[in-house]
Amino acid sequence: MSDSSRDTAEGAGWGATELGEYKRLMPHKVEKISWLNPKTLWAARNGVLASWFGDPTGRTRSRWVAQRAAAGVPADKVIRRDDPDRFSFLVIGDTGEGDEPQYAVVPGLLKVGRDTRFAVVASDVIYPVGSADDYGTKYFRPYQDYQAPIYAIPGNHDWYEDLGAFMRVFCGDAPPLEPEAAPRPPGRAWLRSLLWHRPRKGDGQRLSEVRELRSAPAQQAVQPGPYWAIDAGPVRIVGIDTGLLGTIDAEQGAWLREVSRDPRPKILITGQPLYVDGEHHPCAIEGGGTVDEIVRDPAHRYVAAIGGDIHNYQRYPVQVDGRTIQYLVSGGGGAFMHATHTIPRVDIANVTEKEFRCYPLRGDSLAFYSALYGRRLRLRRFFTLTEAQAAAVVAERLEIQPGRAPAPHARITWRTRLVAGLLGTGRRPDRAKRFRLPVRKIHTQLFSPSSATYSPPFFKCFLRVDVTPETVRLRCYAATGNRAQELDPPVEDEVTIALI
């Protein structure tokens, strides 16, 4: 097995000279998404509008579900497969920017996943707004050689065009919804409708053509809607749709409670994680209760909850009534990298730094962002930290051991401390309030790497889940864009869950 980022700097992808073969998979011309582009931000405005003027997602989702029910979809929305008691599947989150980081994941995913029975995309299949015209280069082309079905749950970006393209691709070419009656002016709903982003006229005219890239019988799957359950071997996998704002409507909440009563062990796949960045986000259900209350109920037998939306990997083993539920973030499938160095020292739900895992390591994240800022601000000599310097200053600020053995030559100077502070590096919780800066996480909002980062290491990742009647084994594999990690994808984290 190759070195991981916890073993060596080379295992993290630093200093490599040979790029992987992923560029051969890419189209000749690549659209480069920039989240600093006002045109992109304006197209992706629906999330802001929903938070200001009310969220219509629940009503729209209910209409999609009713349409699928009229088409004969089973009321329980359960996909019943014929997988054996011992099988494997993949989970990949936040994939579709269609650029180098997304395609860099593909060779390792194909290698590690060649014997898996299916894959699940956990949140944000397509960026920036879930357009049908983007599915060719951002879904069908990158995964054309994965010879098994792919299921998906939508993220907020898939909802920016009211989920129409997602439903067409994953739910049996669902026809468009009939338009609703326009709200009466004046009012919040009327103003929201006036400003709401909708698909371009003629969007998705080439969808039938690009579907040919994944047209083999073994690749076919039709899911019942934006949320579903899969009965596979000895487990039930439950996928929920958290819409634009990270909540679920009452209708979906009632369904979730019902499918959770099945006696099998369960894995939840959710559009937004329940534990992330050292915080708990239980996910409200319209009308009362939370998703996490359902997950924690011992009668429901959930063993893991995996969420996308945040573009990195994190794991929190939380003790609940004498058992452990693994809460994971798995959103490193291709979109720009969200920082991990901004995560404060973890101390939540009896999970401490000793049990917490993340990828990239905080030091690698800080080095990555320091180089990004150095390039964009043309202050490379000031901002850029080596991976050894970054790891050392992170360990000092959080008072933790570095993720890998520290380099003997790493020096912590006034400059490294200043850069670490400016880039929002986390602290111990008891010190964070005293030393909080207004720039705490400004870089992830104003200077997201996105299309500006086209040289490895990319710090992308995906999960392989191996299921037996006795255990579930979760492994996080890295994809850096370098050939070494492409040929032998390193395991960045691994945990085995007992089912008996």
C-alpha positions, 0 to 999 in steps of 0.5 A: 500500500502506498504512503498516505499524507499521514506517512510522508509529504510525498504521500500527500502529493507534495513535490511530485514531478509526474502528473497523472493520466487524468487529462486524457479523459477530459474534453479538449475545452474545459469550462472554468468556473470562478466563484468570483465571477458576478455572472456565476454568483447571479445564476446561483442566487436562488439559495439567497432568495430562498433564505430572504423570501421563503424556501419553496423547495418543499413544495416543489419536491412534493410536486416531483414526488407526486409526479413520480407516484403517478408514474407508478413509483412504489410508495415506500421509494425503496430500491430493492437490489439483488446484491449478495451478503458481501459486496462493496459500493462507492460514495463520492460527493460534490463532483461536477465542476468538470475541471482538472480536480474532478477528472483527477479523481476518476482513475483512482475511483475506477481502480478502487471501484472496479469490483463495486456493485454501485456508486452514490453521489452525495450532493451537488452532482452539477455546478454551478446551477445543475443545468442539463447542458452540463451533464455531458462533461460533468457527469456522463463523460467522467464516469463513462467507464464505471461499469455499474449503476450510479444513484444520487441525492441532490445538493443545493446547486442541483436545486438552483434550477428547481431540480429539473435536470437531476430528475431527467437524468436519475429518475427515468427522464421525468417530464417537466413540472407544470408551472405553478400559478404566479403569486399575487403581488405584492408580497415575499413570494411574488418578489421571490418569483420575480427574481428566481433563476430558471433554466435556459430555454432549450436547456438539455437538447443534447441530453439524449446524445450524452447519455450514450456515454453511460448506456451499457445495461450494467450502468443503468438505474432509475431511482424513485425520486430525489430521496430514496432507500436502497436495500442492498445485501444485509443493509439499508442505505437511506438517501435524503434530499436537504434542498436549498437550505439544509432542511427537509419537509414534513412529507419527507420527514414522515417517509424517513421515519417510516423507512427507518423502522426497517430492522436492518442496519442502516447508512444515511446519505445526506446532502448536508453533514450532521457533524462538520467543522467541529459543530453539530447540525442535526437537520431540522424537519418541518413540523418538528424533530430533526434527522439526527434524532432519527439517526440516534434512535437505537431502534433504527440501527443507523451505524453511519451518516455520510454527508456531502456539501463540504468539500473535504473529508471529516469523521466524528465517531460519536458515542450514542447510548453505548454504541458508536455512530460514525458521522462523516463528511465526504464532499471531496469528489471534484469541486474546489477544496474547502479548508480544513485548517480553519477547523478549531481543535475538536471537542464535541460530543465526546469526540476529541482530536484523538478520535477526529480525522480529516483530509487534507490534514490541516497543515496541508490545507494551510500550505495549499491556501497560502500558495493560493493567496501568494499567487492571487495577491502576487505576494508569494514570498510573504504568503507561501508556507511550506507544508512543514512550516504549515504543519508546525504552526497548526500544531502550535495554534491547536496544541496538538501533534502534527498529522505526520512526523514533523520535519526537523527543519521546520521553523515557526517565525513571526511570518508563519504565525501571521500568515496562519492567523490571516488565513483563519487557522483554527485554535483551541475552543477556549482561545478562539473567542479571545483571538477571533479575527474578522478574517476568520474564514474570509478566504473560503468565501472570497478566494475559493480555489476553484478554477484557479487551482490547476496543479496538484496536489488537489486533495480530492477523495472518495469512499469505498464501503465494504459490507458483510453480514458482520461488518461495514468497513469505510475507507477514504481514498485520496486523489491528488492528481499526481501519478503516484497516487493515481496508480496506487490510491492511498487510504487516508482513513479507515474504520470498521463498524460491527453490525452484530 
